[in-house]
Amino acid sequence: MLNNTQIHFYEENGYLALSTLLTAEEVECFCQVYDDFLSGKIESGRHRSDLSGQGDGRELITQIMRPSVLLPELGKSEMHRKALAIARRLSGEDMEVDFDMLIDKSPHTNTPTPWHQDEAYWPDLPDKRAASCWIALDPATKENGCMWFIPGSHKSSIRHHLQTGKAGALQCEADESEAVAVELPPGGCTFHHGRTIHYSRGNTTSHHRRAFIINMRPKKMIELERAHGFDHLGARKVRTKA
Ligand SMILES: O=C(O)CCC(=O)C(=O)O
């Protein structure tokens, strides 16, 4: 599944790219489910928001949190099983799925996802292990918003974050010159640590950029989050304590 070179790369750089997580058939099947969420055929209510926080009526970056709560069979899918198996190799056998989400960039919306560290969104947990699997359902390119990572940034502290727009995404200071862009084929994925600084450019193409994201962390930390009422469905807030 993963060799030692890949595991070492992840430990050193805080991210890892894999060109095939899903088969072409799986991609096709997940695209159908994804489109049912986007079109509203599967109702997502308060799970859905515009990550851009620009709120002018048109969603620029559609985010749907925890789709597998809305469609429980999704949580038992091959996508979740494979992502978890890899996260356990990268971060430990006690990893479990904490939450999943869809982030879609519609055609010609040209709205970047700001530079951030995922940890800035979360409570300050004693065990910082967390692995996010970002799965491309469309070819992910610089032009439509592939992921960019700052290698080794998971070893530093949390940068200062501010909230963008009206309750939009969190943002820290960072620059493309520090970072590496990871273009992927459909079915490819990246893994990144909860502290790795990352971002994506806006989508300037005439096609959607659909990504499925699965976040995993130690079982005990998920239990701790839930005990404090944190379920990844509340309003986006910046964490004030590093
Ligand atoms: O899909 C994107 O543009 C951003 C995704 C992201 O920030 C994440 O998965 O942590």
The ligand as a Gaussian input file, in Angstrom:
#p B3LYP/6-31G(d) Opt

LIG

0 1
 O      -10.283000      22.050000      -1.620000
 C       -9.738000      23.100000      -1.296000
 O       -9.664000      24.078000      -2.038000
 C       -9.140000      23.245000       0.072000
 C       -9.145000      21.991000       0.863000
 C       -8.563000      22.122000       2.210000
 O       -8.192000      23.180000       2.656000
 C       -8.428000      20.924000       3.034000
 O       -8.802000      19.822000       2.595000
 O       -7.930000      21.028000       4.173000

